[in-house]
Amino acid sequence: MDIQNNFEVIIIGGSYAGLSAAMSLGRSLRKVLVIDSGLPCNRQSPHSHNFITQDGVKPSEIAVKAKTQVLEYRTVQFLEDIATEGQQLKGSFLIRTAKGNAYTAKKLIFATGIKDIMPDIKGFADCWGISVVHCPYCHGFEIRQKKTGIMANGEKAMHISPLVANLTDKLSILTTGEANLDKEQLSKLEKHHISIIEKEIAEFVHENGQIKHVVFKDGSSEDFEALYATIPFSQHSNIPASLGCEISEDGYIKVDGMQKTSVEGVLACGDNSTGMRSVANAVAKGNIAGAVVNMELVQENF
């Protein structure tokens, strides 16, 4: 593919949000470059759920079909590379890549997602996205009524517990140490027969990512069929911050209702800018970002 250097829009990240933004822009005849590493965050998840028309489909299948459809719009080009550096120029932006290339555009859309930071627990990463999951809406129906754990503490545990308790009555909270819960919270958990395990975790024993039991550092173990976990993350790309985009206390790129960041001409969509982490939400936010960028370009040129 002969890729030129100058574009109206560069989209960094070519999964669900990025491809959705690209489709909006391609349908508006915008000259777009999508830069993607080919490593989506949910690549280990066997199925995508809670996305109307795509319920139960493999994430990779959704992405392949989306890319095929987007590239039917001939003004959209796709580059498998990693954006490593961004610079604001007069009236445009410059993006450099790991392969040593440089591209310019009037507008930038970051659909770069986030990077999960795995805990130092043997077997955790192997189960992540398969039987150790983050979201009841994305995975809860499939693991309903199974013996389930929630690896969280304090307010995070109290946030997710009611959602999971709606799906199973075989529920325990694994605080991986002393519980940070007050009397009222403890009483509420007891009322709903949710047990608390305060032992530190040593290992997740599994078969091909399907958790079998949790081994604790004291040598004891507990059988589980599924587990929810809240783990820290970092931005996949440091370019938005380097350009001056404001980052929230929670680590997300701050955007307004139109997906605009604090830097004029730069938008963000998908997991990098919201805690509502799902394929459906990424597609929706990407669609908005693409439409907003097109409107900005129209207004500037009309």
PEVENVEN-V78456 format. One line per field, one symbol per residue. psi: psi as a letter, one per 30 degrees, with the letter a starting at -180 (. if undefined). burial: # if it has 24 or more other ideal C-beta (glycine too) atoms within 12 Angstrom, else .. A space follows every 50 residues. Layout:
psi: ???
burial: ???
This chain:
psi: kjklfklekkkjjhbeeeeeeeeeeefggkjkkkkkfgilegffkflklh jkfgkfkkeeeeeeeeeeeeffjffklkkjlkkfkkkkajgakkkllfgg lkkllelkkjhfaljkjklikkfeeffkfdfjlfkfeefeefgkgljklj jllbeeefefeeeefffkgikkkjfhakkikleeeeeeeeeghjlkjglk kekjkljhfjkelkklfgfllkklflkkkjllllkfkgeeeffgkkklff glkklafggkafkkfklklaffgkfijleeeeeeeeeeeeeeeeeeeeef f.
burial: ......####################.#.########..###.####### #.....#.#..##..##..#..#.#####.####.#.#...######... .#############.#..#.#.##..##############.##..##### ###..###.##.###.##.#######..#.#...#...#....####.#. ######..########.....#.########...###.#####.#.#... #####...###.#.##########..##################.##... ..
